[in-house]
Amino acid sequence: MILGIDEASKVPVLGSLYICGALIDNIKKLYGKGITDSKLLPEKKREKLAKIIKKLCKVKMLELTPQKIDQKDGYNLNDKEMIEILKLIKHFSKCHKLDRIIIDCFDHSPEHFMDRMRKIRDKQFPLLQLEKYNIIALHRADAKYKIVGAASILATLKASKNMKRLDKKYKIGSGNPGDPQTIEFLKQHLYELEKYPFIRKSWKTILKLKEIKNESNRI
Protein backbone atom coordinates (compact mmCIF):
# COMPACT_ATOMS: atom_id res chain seq x y z
CA MET A 1 0.00 0.00 0.00
CA ILE A 2 1.47 3.32 -1.11
CA LEU A 3 0.21 6.64 0.26
CA GLY A 4 0.86 9.88 -1.63
CA ILE A 5 0.29 13.30 -0.07
CA ASP A 6 0.28 16.77 -1.62
CA GLU A 7 -1.30 20.16 -1.06
CA ALA A 8 -2.77 22.97 -3.15
CA SER A 9 -3.47 26.67 -2.77
CA LYS A 10 -0.70 27.58 -0.33
CA VAL A 11 0.24 30.89 -1.95
CA PRO A 12 -3.15 32.68 -2.39
CA VAL A 13 -4.29 35.35 0.03
CA LEU A 14 -7.86 34.08 -0.39
CA GLY A 15 -9.48 30.69 0.21
CA SER A 16 -8.52 27.49 1.99
CA LEU A 17 -5.43 25.33 1.66
CA TYR A 18 -6.21 21.71 0.79
CA ILE A 19 -4.11 18.66 1.69
CA CYS A 20 -4.94 15.37 -0.02
CA GLY A 21 -3.93 11.80 0.68
CA ALA A 22 -4.33 9.13 -2.00
CA LEU A 23 -3.74 5.44 -1.22
CA ILE A 24 -3.33 2.62 -3.74
CA ASP A 25 -2.47 -1.05 -3.46
CA ASN A 26 -0.71 -1.32 -6.81
CA ILE A 27 1.01 1.72 -8.29
CA LYS A 28 0.94 0.18 -11.77
CA LYS A 29 -2.80 0.88 -11.86
CA LEU A 30 -1.93 4.57 -12.30
CA TYR A 31 0.47 4.04 -15.19
CA GLY A 32 -0.50 5.24 -18.65
CA LYS A 33 -3.22 7.58 -17.41
CA GLY A 34 -1.34 10.86 -17.86
CA ILE A 35 -1.10 11.50 -14.13
CA THR A 36 1.57 14.08 -13.24
CA ASP A 37 2.08 17.39 -11.45
CA SER A 38 -1.35 19.04 -11.53
CA LYS A 39 0.19 22.40 -12.46
CA LEU A 40 1.07 20.92 -15.84
CA LEU A 41 -2.50 19.90 -16.61
CA PRO A 42 -5.48 21.92 -17.90
CA GLU A 43 -8.66 21.96 -15.82
CA LYS A 44 -10.61 19.55 -18.05
CA LYS A 45 -7.79 17.00 -17.90
CA ARG A 46 -7.71 17.27 -14.09
CA GLU A 47 -11.44 16.63 -13.93
CA LYS A 48 -11.14 13.57 -16.15
CA LEU A 49 -8.21 12.18 -14.15
CA ALA A 50 -9.91 12.92 -10.82
CA LYS A 51 -12.70 10.48 -11.70
CA ILE A 52 -10.15 7.79 -12.53
CA ILE A 53 -8.13 8.44 -9.38
CA LYS A 54 -11.18 8.23 -7.13
CA LYS A 55 -12.07 4.85 -8.64
CA LEU A 56 -8.58 3.43 -8.19
CA CYS A 57 -7.53 5.03 -4.89
CA LYS A 58 -8.80 5.53 -1.40
CA VAL A 59 -8.84 9.28 -0.92
CA LYS A 60 -9.11 11.73 1.96
CA MET A 61 -9.08 15.53 1.68
CA LEU A 62 -8.32 17.86 4.59
CA GLU A 63 -8.87 21.62 4.64
CA LEU A 64 -6.95 24.41 6.33
CA THR A 65 -9.44 27.27 6.36
CA PRO A 66 -8.33 30.91 6.51
CA GLN A 67 -9.47 30.91 10.14
CA LYS A 68 -7.13 28.02 10.98
CA ILE A 69 -4.33 29.64 8.99
CA ASP A 70 -4.76 32.98 10.79
CA GLN A 71 -5.09 31.44 14.25
CA LYS A 72 -2.24 32.45 16.56
CA ASP A 73 -1.48 29.14 18.22
CA GLY A 74 2.31 29.00 18.13
CA TYR A 75 2.43 27.16 14.81
CA ASN A 76 3.40 28.70 11.48
CA LEU A 77 1.78 27.66 8.20
CA ASN A 78 4.30 24.89 7.52
CA ASP A 79 3.67 23.49 11.01
CA LYS A 80 -0.08 23.59 10.48
CA GLU A 81 0.24 21.84 7.16
CA MET A 82 2.41 19.18 8.80
CA ILE A 83 -0.29 18.58 11.41
CA GLU A 84 -2.74 17.85 8.58
CA ILE A 85 -0.25 15.51 6.92
CA LEU A 86 0.15 13.59 10.17
CA LYS A 87 -3.64 13.40 10.45
CA LEU A 88 -3.72 11.77 7.02
CA ILE A 89 -1.04 9.26 7.97
CA LYS A 90 -2.91 8.44 11.16
CA HIS A 91 -6.18 8.06 9.26
CA PHE A 92 -4.86 5.66 6.64
CA SER A 93 -2.67 3.69 9.05
CA LYS A 94 -5.69 2.70 11.14
CA CYS A 95 -7.05 0.36 8.48
CA HIS A 96 -4.08 -0.26 6.18
CA LYS A 97 -0.50 -1.45 6.40
CA LEU A 98 1.37 1.39 4.75
CA ASP A 99 4.39 0.09 2.87
CA ARG A 100 5.49 3.50 1.65
CA ILE A 101 4.48 7.13 2.21
CA ILE A 102 5.57 9.68 -0.38
CA ILE A 103 5.07 13.39 0.31
CA ASP A 104 5.72 16.48 -1.77
CA CYS A 105 8.29 18.36 0.34
CA PHE A 106 7.38 21.98 1.10
CA ASP A 107 10.43 22.73 3.28
CA HIS A 108 13.76 23.97 1.94
CA SER A 109 15.19 20.47 2.33
CA PRO A 110 13.80 16.95 2.87
CA GLU A 111 15.92 16.70 6.02
CA HIS A 112 14.31 19.80 7.50
CA PHE A 113 10.90 18.48 6.46
CA MET A 114 11.44 15.19 8.30
CA ASP A 115 12.78 17.00 11.36
CA ARG A 116 9.63 19.15 11.42
CA MET A 117 7.51 16.02 11.05
CA ARG A 118 9.11 14.36 14.07
CA LYS A 119 8.81 17.49 16.22
CA ILE A 120 5.12 18.00 15.37
CA ARG A 121 4.46 14.28 15.89
CA ASP A 122 6.00 14.45 19.37
CA LYS A 123 3.74 17.38 20.29
CA GLN A 124 0.50 16.41 18.59
CA PHE A 125 0.56 12.66 17.89
CA PRO A 126 2.91 11.01 20.42
CA LEU A 127 1.46 7.54 19.74
CA LEU A 128 1.99 7.71 15.98
CA GLN A 129 5.00 5.49 15.25
CA LEU A 130 6.50 7.16 12.19
CA GLU A 131 9.67 5.10 12.50
CA LYS A 132 7.93 1.97 11.23
CA TYR A 133 7.01 3.62 7.92
CA ASN A 134 9.13 4.08 4.82
CA ILE A 135 8.61 7.84 4.36
CA ILE A 136 9.97 9.68 1.34
CA ALA A 137 9.81 13.48 1.19
CA LEU A 138 10.99 15.05 -2.06
CA HIS A 139 10.68 18.33 -3.92
CA ARG A 140 8.57 17.91 -7.08
CA ALA A 141 7.37 14.53 -5.84
CA ASP A 142 4.09 15.19 -7.68
CA ALA A 143 5.97 15.02 -10.98
CA LYS A 144 8.16 12.06 -9.97
CA TYR A 145 5.62 9.72 -8.36
CA LYS A 146 2.19 8.92 -9.82
CA ILE A 147 0.51 8.56 -6.43
CA VAL A 148 1.66 12.03 -5.33
CA GLY A 149 0.59 13.39 -8.70
CA ALA A 150 -2.83 11.86 -8.05
CA ALA A 151 -3.07 13.62 -4.69
CA SER A 152 -1.89 16.83 -6.33
CA ILE A 153 -4.59 16.65 -9.00
CA LEU A 154 -7.38 16.14 -6.45
CA ALA A 155 -6.16 18.90 -4.15
CA THR A 156 -5.67 21.37 -7.00
CA LEU A 157 -9.09 20.61 -8.45
CA LYS A 158 -10.72 21.14 -5.06
CA ALA A 159 -8.91 24.45 -4.55
CA SER A 160 -9.72 25.60 -8.09
CA LYS A 161 -13.42 24.89 -7.73
CA ASN A 162 -13.52 26.68 -4.40
CA MET A 163 -11.82 29.76 -5.86
CA LYS A 164 -14.14 29.80 -8.88
CA ARG A 165 -17.14 29.65 -6.57
CA LEU A 166 -15.81 32.62 -4.59
CA ASP A 167 -14.95 34.57 -7.73
CA LYS A 168 -18.41 34.03 -9.16
CA LYS A 169 -19.98 35.48 -6.02
CA TYR A 170 -17.48 38.20 -5.04
CA LYS A 171 -15.45 38.95 -8.22
CA ILE A 172 -12.16 38.30 -6.46
CA GLY A 173 -10.07 37.06 -9.36
CA SER A 174 -7.63 34.19 -8.85
CA GLY A 175 -6.95 34.93 -5.18
CA ASN A 176 -3.20 35.20 -5.80
CA PRO A 177 -1.25 38.16 -4.35
CA GLY A 178 -0.04 39.10 -7.83
CA ASP A 179 -3.52 39.30 -9.36
CA PRO A 180 -4.63 42.96 -9.85
CA GLN A 181 -8.30 41.98 -9.48
CA THR A 182 -7.60 40.26 -6.17
CA ILE A 183 -5.62 43.26 -4.90
CA GLU A 184 -8.37 45.66 -5.96
CA PHE A 185 -10.95 43.59 -4.08
CA LEU A 186 -8.78 43.66 -0.96
CA LYS A 187 -8.24 47.42 -1.24
CA GLN A 188 -11.99 48.01 -1.43
CA HIS A 189 -12.67 45.93 1.66
CA LEU A 190 -9.47 46.52 3.63
CA TYR A 191 -11.25 47.74 6.75
CA GLU A 192 -14.14 45.31 6.70
CA LEU A 193 -12.20 42.06 6.39
CA GLU A 194 -14.31 40.33 9.03
CA LYS A 195 -17.21 40.28 6.58
CA TYR A 196 -15.23 37.94 4.34
CA PRO A 197 -14.18 34.70 6.06
CA PHE A 198 -12.34 33.52 2.95
CA ILE A 199 -9.59 36.17 3.35
CA ARG A 200 -6.31 35.11 4.99
CA LYS A 201 -6.05 38.14 7.21
CA SER A 202 -2.59 37.33 8.54
CA TRP A 203 -1.04 37.34 5.04
CA LYS A 204 1.73 39.85 4.32
CA THR A 205 -0.34 41.05 1.37
CA ILE A 206 -2.96 42.42 3.77
CA LEU A 207 -0.38 43.97 6.09
CA LYS A 208 1.38 45.70 3.20
CA LEU A 209 -1.87 47.09 1.81
CA LYS A 210 -2.73 48.50 5.25
CA GLU A 211 0.72 50.09 5.52
CA ILE A 212 0.33 51.72 2.11
CA LYS A 213 -3.19 52.94 3.00
CA ASN A 214 -2.07 54.36 6.34
CA GLU A 215 0.91 56.07 4.72
CA SER A 216 -1.38 57.58 2.08
CA ASN A 217 -3.73 58.92 4.78
CA ARG A 218 -0.83 60.65 6.56
CA ILE A 219 0.22 62.55 3.44
KESEFI-645465 format. One record per residue (C-alpha): residue number from 1; x negated, y negated, z. Coordinates in nm, 3 decimals. Example, Ala and Ser with C-alpha at 12.3 -4.5 7.8 and 13.67 -1.06 7.14 Angstrom:
<nodes>
+------+---------+---------+---------+
: resi :       X :       Y :       Z :
+------+---------+---------+---------+
:    1 :  -1.230 :   0.450 :   0.780 :
:    2 :  -1.367 :   0.106 :   0.714 :
+------+---------+---------+---------+
</nodes>
This chain:
<nodes>
+------+---------+---------+---------+
: resi :       X :       Y :       Z :
+------+---------+---------+---------+
:    1 :   0.000 :   0.000 :   0.000 :
:    2 :  -0.147 :  -0.332 :  -0.111 :
:    3 :  -0.021 :  -0.664 :   0.026 :
:    4 :  -0.086 :  -0.988 :  -0.163 :
:    5 :  -0.029 :  -1.330 :  -0.007 :
:    6 :  -0.028 :  -1.677 :  -0.162 :
:    7 :   0.130 :  -2.016 :  -0.106 :
:    8 :   0.277 :  -2.297 :  -0.315 :
:    9 :   0.347 :  -2.667 :  -0.277 :
:   10 :   0.070 :  -2.758 :  -0.033 :
:   11 :  -0.024 :  -3.089 :  -0.195 :
:   12 :   0.315 :  -3.268 :  -0.239 :
:   13 :   0.429 :  -3.535 :   0.003 :
:   14 :   0.786 :  -3.408 :  -0.039 :
:   15 :   0.948 :  -3.069 :   0.021 :
:   16 :   0.852 :  -2.749 :   0.199 :
:   17 :   0.543 :  -2.533 :   0.166 :
:   18 :   0.621 :  -2.171 :   0.079 :
:   19 :   0.411 :  -1.866 :   0.169 :
:   20 :   0.494 :  -1.537 :  -0.002 :
:   21 :   0.393 :  -1.180 :   0.068 :
:   22 :   0.433 :  -0.913 :  -0.200 :
:   23 :   0.374 :  -0.544 :  -0.122 :
:   24 :   0.333 :  -0.262 :  -0.374 :
:   25 :   0.247 :   0.105 :  -0.346 :
:   26 :   0.071 :   0.132 :  -0.681 :
:   27 :  -0.101 :  -0.172 :  -0.829 :
:   28 :  -0.094 :  -0.018 :  -1.177 :
:   29 :   0.280 :  -0.088 :  -1.186 :
:   30 :   0.193 :  -0.457 :  -1.230 :
:   31 :  -0.047 :  -0.404 :  -1.519 :
:   32 :   0.050 :  -0.524 :  -1.865 :
:   33 :   0.322 :  -0.758 :  -1.741 :
:   34 :   0.134 :  -1.086 :  -1.786 :
:   35 :   0.110 :  -1.150 :  -1.413 :
:   36 :  -0.157 :  -1.408 :  -1.324 :
:   37 :  -0.208 :  -1.739 :  -1.145 :
:   38 :   0.135 :  -1.904 :  -1.153 :
:   39 :  -0.019 :  -2.240 :  -1.246 :
:   40 :  -0.107 :  -2.092 :  -1.584 :
:   41 :   0.250 :  -1.990 :  -1.661 :
:   42 :   0.548 :  -2.192 :  -1.790 :
:   43 :   0.866 :  -2.196 :  -1.582 :
:   44 :   1.061 :  -1.955 :  -1.805 :
:   45 :   0.779 :  -1.700 :  -1.790 :
:   46 :   0.771 :  -1.727 :  -1.409 :
:   47 :   1.144 :  -1.663 :  -1.393 :
:   48 :   1.114 :  -1.357 :  -1.615 :
:   49 :   0.821 :  -1.218 :  -1.415 :
:   50 :   0.991 :  -1.292 :  -1.082 :
:   51 :   1.270 :  -1.048 :  -1.170 :
:   52 :   1.015 :  -0.779 :  -1.253 :
:   53 :   0.813 :  -0.844 :  -0.938 :
:   54 :   1.118 :  -0.823 :  -0.713 :
:   55 :   1.207 :  -0.485 :  -0.864 :
:   56 :   0.858 :  -0.343 :  -0.819 :
:   57 :   0.753 :  -0.503 :  -0.489 :
:   58 :   0.880 :  -0.553 :  -0.140 :
:   59 :   0.884 :  -0.928 :  -0.092 :
:   60 :   0.911 :  -1.173 :   0.196 :
:   61 :   0.908 :  -1.553 :   0.168 :
:   62 :   0.832 :  -1.786 :   0.459 :
:   63 :   0.887 :  -2.162 :   0.464 :
:   64 :   0.695 :  -2.441 :   0.633 :
:   65 :   0.944 :  -2.727 :   0.636 :
:   66 :   0.833 :  -3.091 :   0.651 :
:   67 :   0.947 :  -3.091 :   1.014 :
:   68 :   0.713 :  -2.802 :   1.098 :
:   69 :   0.433 :  -2.964 :   0.899 :
:   70 :   0.476 :  -3.298 :   1.079 :
:   71 :   0.509 :  -3.144 :   1.425 :
:   72 :   0.224 :  -3.245 :   1.656 :
:   73 :   0.148 :  -2.914 :   1.822 :
:   74 :  -0.231 :  -2.900 :   1.813 :
:   75 :  -0.243 :  -2.716 :   1.481 :
:   76 :  -0.340 :  -2.870 :   1.148 :
:   77 :  -0.178 :  -2.766 :   0.820 :
:   78 :  -0.430 :  -2.489 :   0.752 :
:   79 :  -0.367 :  -2.349 :   1.101 :
:   80 :   0.008 :  -2.359 :   1.048 :
:   81 :  -0.024 :  -2.184 :   0.716 :
:   82 :  -0.241 :  -1.918 :   0.880 :
:   83 :   0.029 :  -1.858 :   1.141 :
:   84 :   0.274 :  -1.785 :   0.858 :
:   85 :   0.025 :  -1.551 :   0.692 :
:   86 :  -0.015 :  -1.359 :   1.017 :
:   87 :   0.364 :  -1.340 :   1.045 :
:   88 :   0.372 :  -1.177 :   0.702 :
:   89 :   0.104 :  -0.926 :   0.797 :
:   90 :   0.291 :  -0.844 :   1.116 :
:   91 :   0.618 :  -0.806 :   0.926 :
:   92 :   0.486 :  -0.566 :   0.664 :
:   93 :   0.267 :  -0.369 :   0.905 :
:   94 :   0.569 :  -0.270 :   1.114 :
:   95 :   0.705 :  -0.036 :   0.848 :
:   96 :   0.408 :   0.026 :   0.618 :
:   97 :   0.050 :   0.145 :   0.640 :
:   98 :  -0.137 :  -0.139 :   0.475 :
:   99 :  -0.439 :  -0.009 :   0.287 :
:  100 :  -0.549 :  -0.350 :   0.165 :
:  101 :  -0.448 :  -0.713 :   0.221 :
:  102 :  -0.557 :  -0.968 :  -0.038 :
:  103 :  -0.507 :  -1.339 :   0.031 :
:  104 :  -0.572 :  -1.648 :  -0.177 :
:  105 :  -0.829 :  -1.836 :   0.034 :
:  106 :  -0.738 :  -2.198 :   0.110 :
:  107 :  -1.043 :  -2.273 :   0.328 :
:  108 :  -1.376 :  -2.397 :   0.194 :
:  109 :  -1.519 :  -2.047 :   0.233 :
:  110 :  -1.380 :  -1.695 :   0.287 :
:  111 :  -1.592 :  -1.670 :   0.602 :
:  112 :  -1.431 :  -1.980 :   0.750 :
:  113 :  -1.090 :  -1.848 :   0.646 :
:  114 :  -1.144 :  -1.519 :   0.830 :
:  115 :  -1.278 :  -1.700 :   1.136 :
:  116 :  -0.963 :  -1.915 :   1.142 :
:  117 :  -0.751 :  -1.602 :   1.105 :
:  118 :  -0.911 :  -1.436 :   1.407 :
:  119 :  -0.881 :  -1.749 :   1.622 :
:  120 :  -0.512 :  -1.800 :   1.537 :
:  121 :  -0.446 :  -1.428 :   1.589 :
:  122 :  -0.600 :  -1.445 :   1.937 :
:  123 :  -0.374 :  -1.738 :   2.029 :
:  124 :  -0.050 :  -1.641 :   1.859 :
:  125 :  -0.056 :  -1.266 :   1.789 :
:  126 :  -0.291 :  -1.101 :   2.042 :
:  127 :  -0.146 :  -0.754 :   1.974 :
:  128 :  -0.199 :  -0.771 :   1.598 :
:  129 :  -0.500 :  -0.549 :   1.525 :
:  130 :  -0.650 :  -0.716 :   1.219 :
:  131 :  -0.967 :  -0.510 :   1.250 :
:  132 :  -0.793 :  -0.197 :   1.123 :
:  133 :  -0.701 :  -0.362 :   0.792 :
:  134 :  -0.913 :  -0.408 :   0.482 :
:  135 :  -0.861 :  -0.784 :   0.436 :
:  136 :  -0.997 :  -0.968 :   0.134 :
:  137 :  -0.981 :  -1.348 :   0.119 :
:  138 :  -1.099 :  -1.505 :  -0.206 :
:  139 :  -1.068 :  -1.833 :  -0.392 :
:  140 :  -0.857 :  -1.791 :  -0.708 :
:  141 :  -0.737 :  -1.453 :  -0.584 :
:  142 :  -0.409 :  -1.519 :  -0.768 :
:  143 :  -0.597 :  -1.502 :  -1.098 :
:  144 :  -0.816 :  -1.206 :  -0.997 :
:  145 :  -0.562 :  -0.972 :  -0.836 :
:  146 :  -0.219 :  -0.892 :  -0.982 :
:  147 :  -0.051 :  -0.856 :  -0.643 :
:  148 :  -0.166 :  -1.203 :  -0.533 :
:  149 :  -0.059 :  -1.339 :  -0.870 :
:  150 :   0.283 :  -1.186 :  -0.805 :
:  151 :   0.307 :  -1.362 :  -0.469 :
:  152 :   0.189 :  -1.683 :  -0.633 :
:  153 :   0.459 :  -1.665 :  -0.900 :
:  154 :   0.738 :  -1.614 :  -0.645 :
:  155 :   0.616 :  -1.890 :  -0.415 :
:  156 :   0.567 :  -2.137 :  -0.700 :
:  157 :   0.909 :  -2.061 :  -0.845 :
:  158 :   1.072 :  -2.114 :  -0.506 :
:  159 :   0.891 :  -2.445 :  -0.455 :
:  160 :   0.972 :  -2.560 :  -0.809 :
:  161 :   1.342 :  -2.489 :  -0.773 :
:  162 :   1.352 :  -2.668 :  -0.440 :
:  163 :   1.182 :  -2.976 :  -0.586 :
:  164 :   1.414 :  -2.980 :  -0.888 :
:  165 :   1.714 :  -2.965 :  -0.657 :
:  166 :   1.581 :  -3.262 :  -0.459 :
:  167 :   1.495 :  -3.457 :  -0.773 :
:  168 :   1.841 :  -3.403 :  -0.916 :
:  169 :   1.998 :  -3.548 :  -0.602 :
:  170 :   1.748 :  -3.820 :  -0.504 :
:  171 :   1.545 :  -3.895 :  -0.822 :
:  172 :   1.216 :  -3.830 :  -0.646 :
:  173 :   1.007 :  -3.706 :  -0.936 :
:  174 :   0.763 :  -3.419 :  -0.885 :
:  175 :   0.695 :  -3.493 :  -0.518 :
:  176 :   0.320 :  -3.520 :  -0.580 :
:  177 :   0.125 :  -3.816 :  -0.435 :
:  178 :   0.004 :  -3.910 :  -0.783 :
:  179 :   0.352 :  -3.930 :  -0.936 :
:  180 :   0.463 :  -4.296 :  -0.985 :
:  181 :   0.830 :  -4.198 :  -0.948 :
:  182 :   0.760 :  -4.026 :  -0.617 :
:  183 :   0.562 :  -4.326 :  -0.490 :
:  184 :   0.837 :  -4.566 :  -0.596 :
:  185 :   1.095 :  -4.359 :  -0.408 :
:  186 :   0.878 :  -4.366 :  -0.096 :
:  187 :   0.824 :  -4.742 :  -0.124 :
:  188 :   1.199 :  -4.801 :  -0.143 :
:  189 :   1.267 :  -4.593 :   0.166 :
:  190 :   0.947 :  -4.652 :   0.363 :
:  191 :   1.125 :  -4.774 :   0.675 :
:  192 :   1.414 :  -4.531 :   0.670 :
:  193 :   1.220 :  -4.206 :   0.639 :
:  194 :   1.431 :  -4.033 :   0.903 :
:  195 :   1.721 :  -4.028 :   0.658 :
:  196 :   1.523 :  -3.794 :   0.434 :
:  197 :   1.418 :  -3.470 :   0.606 :
:  198 :   1.234 :  -3.352 :   0.295 :
:  199 :   0.959 :  -3.617 :   0.335 :
:  200 :   0.631 :  -3.511 :   0.499 :
:  201 :   0.605 :  -3.814 :   0.721 :
:  202 :   0.259 :  -3.733 :   0.854 :
:  203 :   0.104 :  -3.734 :   0.504 :
:  204 :  -0.173 :  -3.985 :   0.432 :
:  205 :   0.034 :  -4.105 :   0.137 :
:  206 :   0.296 :  -4.242 :   0.377 :
:  207 :   0.038 :  -4.397 :   0.609 :
:  208 :  -0.138 :  -4.570 :   0.320 :
:  209 :   0.187 :  -4.709 :   0.181 :
:  210 :   0.273 :  -4.850 :   0.525 :
:  211 :  -0.072 :  -5.009 :   0.552 :
:  212 :  -0.033 :  -5.172 :   0.211 :
:  213 :   0.319 :  -5.294 :   0.300 :
:  214 :   0.207 :  -5.436 :   0.634 :
:  215 :  -0.091 :  -5.607 :   0.472 :
:  216 :   0.138 :  -5.758 :   0.208 :
:  217 :   0.373 :  -5.892 :   0.478 :
:  218 :   0.083 :  -6.065 :   0.656 :
:  219 :  -0.022 :  -6.255 :   0.344 :
+------+---------+---------+---------+
</nodes>
